[in-house]
Amino acid sequence: MAVEEQGIEAVWPEGPRLKQALAERDNRMRFVREVKEGKLLLHAHTRASLLDHLKAQGYADTPSSLASLLEMSASLFTSDGIAQVEAERDRANEELSRSRGAAADAARRAVRAQVEAVEGRKQRLEAEVREMEEGKAA
């Protein structure tokens, strides 16, 4: 993890929850699209083989689990349902982006405050060194 990312994570406690929510929405959207487009034929799989297929295709194995995709309402595969799933995913992505931006701003402010504190300490130490040098010269 990059130093910048660690700084953001330190001031972004809701980050993991929002990332998980987005991963779950991504899974739902991908699953619905693949079924709609005929890329995933549910009737050609057993439950176990379908879960294996989803893992192999890179679906996020979130705590709500891939199995929850198999329990989705059939209404989500209608044109209205697909639009709903896409809108939910877009909202989750926007919430994550907004929250991450606010956390990044907070992290930058914290770093600036630390830099200012270090600069102030540096100036005080330099002044002490000058005083000591002037005392030796006298």
C-alpha positions in Angstrom: 0.0 0.0 0.0 1.4 3.4 -1.0 2.2 5.9 1.7 -0.5 8.2 0.4 -3.1 5.4 0.6 -2.0 4.6 4.2 -2.6 8.3 5.0 -6.0 8.2 3.5 -6.9 4.9 5.2 -5.9 6.4 8.6 -8.6 9.2 8.3 -11.1 7.1 6.3 -12.7 4.6 8.6 -15.7 4.1 6.4 -13.5 3.3 3.4 -13.5 -0.5 3.7 -17.3 -0.6 4.1 -17.8 1.6 1.0 -15.3 -0.4 -1.0 -17.2 -3.6 -0.1 -20.5 -2.1 -0.9 -19.2 -1.1 -4.3 -17.7 -4.6 -5.0 -21.1 -6.1 -4.1 -22.9 -3.7 -6.5 -20.3 -4.5 -9.2 -20.9 -8.2 -8.8 -24.7 -7.7 -9.1 -24.3 -5.5 -12.2 -21.9 -7.9 -13.9 -24.0 -10.9 -13.1 -27.2 -9.3 -14.4 -25.5 -8.1 -17.6 -23.9 -11.5 -18.3 -27.2 -13.3 -17.9 -29.0 -10.6 -20.0 -26.5 -10.8 -22.8 -26.5 -14.6 -22.9 -22.9 -14.9 -21.8 -23.9 -16.8 -18.7 -26.5 -19.5 -19.1 -27.7 -20.4 -15.7 -29.5 -23.5 -16.7 -26.2 -25.0 -18.0 -24.7 -25.0 -14.5 -25.1 -26.6 -11.2 -25.0 -24.3 -8.2 -21.4 -25.4 -7.4 -20.2 -25.0 -11.0 -21.8 -21.6 -11.2 -20.0 -20.4 -8.1 -16.8 -21.8 -9.4 -17.4 -20.0 -12.7 -18.0 -16.7 -11.0 -14.8 -17.0 -9.0 -12.9 -17.9 -12.1 -14.3 -14.8 -13.9 -12.9 -12.6 -11.1 -16.1 -11.7 -9.2 -15.3 -10.3 -5.8 -15.9 -12.8 -3.1 -17.4 -10.4 -0.6 -18.7 -11.3 2.9 -22.3 -11.3 1.5 -20.8 -14.0 -0.8 -21.2 -14.9 -4.4 -24.1 -17.2 -3.4 -26.3 -14.2 -2.8 -26.1 -13.6 -6.6 -28.0 -16.8 -7.1 -30.7 -15.7 -4.8 -31.5 -12.4 -6.6 -35.0 -11.6 -7.5 -36.0 -12.5 -11.1 -37.4 -9.0 -11.4 -33.8 -7.6 -11.5 -33.3 -9.3 -14.9 -36.1 -7.1 -16.4 -35.1 -3.8 -18.2 -36.4 -1.9 -15.1 -34.4 -4.2 -12.8 -31.2 -3.8 -14.8 -31.6 0.0 -14.7 -32.1 -0.3 -10.9 -29.0 -2.4 -10.4 -26.9 0.0 -12.6 -28.3 3.0 -10.7 -27.4 1.3 -7.3 -23.9 0.7 -8.6 -23.5 4.3 -9.8 -24.7 5.6 -6.4 -22.3 3.3 -4.5 -19.4 4.5 -6.8 -20.3 8.2 -6.3 -20.5 7.7 -2.5 -17.1 6.0 -2.5 -15.6 8.8 -4.6 -17.1 11.6 -2.5 -16.0 9.9 0.8 -12.5 9.1 -0.5 -12.1 12.7 -1.7 -13.0 14.1 1.7 -10.6 11.6 3.4 -7.8 12.6 1.0 -8.4 16.3 1.8 -8.3 15.5 5.5 -5.1 13.5 5.0 -3.5 16.4 3.1 -4.5 18.8 5.9 -3.0 16.5 8.5 0.3 16.2 6.5 0.4 20.0 6.1 -0.1 20.5 9.8 2.8 18.0 10.5 5.0 19.8 8.0 4.3 23.2 9.6 5.0 21.8 13.0 8.3 20.3 11.8 9.2 23.6 10.1 8.5 25.5 13.3 10.6 23.1 15.3 13.4 23.4 12.7 13.4 27.2 13.0 13.5 27.1 16.8 16.5 24.7 16.7 18.3 26.8 14.2 17.8 29.8 16.4 19.2 27.9 19.4 22.2 26.8 17.4 22.8 30.5 16.3 22.6 31.6 19.9 25.0 28.9 21.0 27.5 29.8 18.2 27.2 33.5 19.1 27.9 32.7 22.8 31.0 30.7 21.9 32.3 33.6 19.6 31.8 36.1 22.4 
